[in-house]
Amino acid sequence: MAKKCDLCGRGSTKDASRSHSNIKTTKRQHINLQIKKIDGKRMKVCSKCLKTIAKTK
């Protein structure tokens, strides 16, 4: 199950987590995906696209 938006194609990004001693460990930041029905199809859509859809209606 891919963690990508079906409309814009945005996915997760890599980020650095820093500890108190400044050691860097990589972590993934996932986007806020919501499963919504759009035009009769179930799609995984990010919250940014949902806001855009709400504005156009």
N, C-alpha and C positions, 0 to 999 in steps of 0.2 A: 504494500500500500504506500504509494508515493506521497510525500508530504509537500505537495506543490499545489498551487492554485490552478484550477482548470481554466480560468479566464485570462489571467495575466502571466502565468508561468512562474511566479515568484516562489522561491523555495527557502530552505533554511540556510543560515549563514554561519560562518565560524567566528568565534570571538575568543578573547583571552581573558581568563579569570586570574586575578592576581591575589596571592596570599599576603599575609603580614610581612613575610620575609622577601617579598617581591618575586617569588617563583611563579613563572607563567605556565598555566595548563590550559589547553584548548578545550572549549566547550561549544556546543551547537545551540544556536538560537532559532527555535522553530517559529514559524508565523502562525497567527491566530486563524486556523481554518475552521470553517463552519460548513456543515452539510445542509444545503438548501435546494429546494426544487425551483429550477428556472426553466421556463418553457416546457414543463412536463418532464424534465430530466433531473435526476439527483446529481448535484455537482458539489465538489469541494471548492469553496470560495473563501478567499481571505477577507478579513474585516474591512480592509481598505476598498476592495471591489464592492462589498455590500453597501458601503457609504456612497460610492459612486452610482450604483444602481438606484438607491433610494433617492438621490438627487435628480436623476433623469426622469423618474416617474411623476 
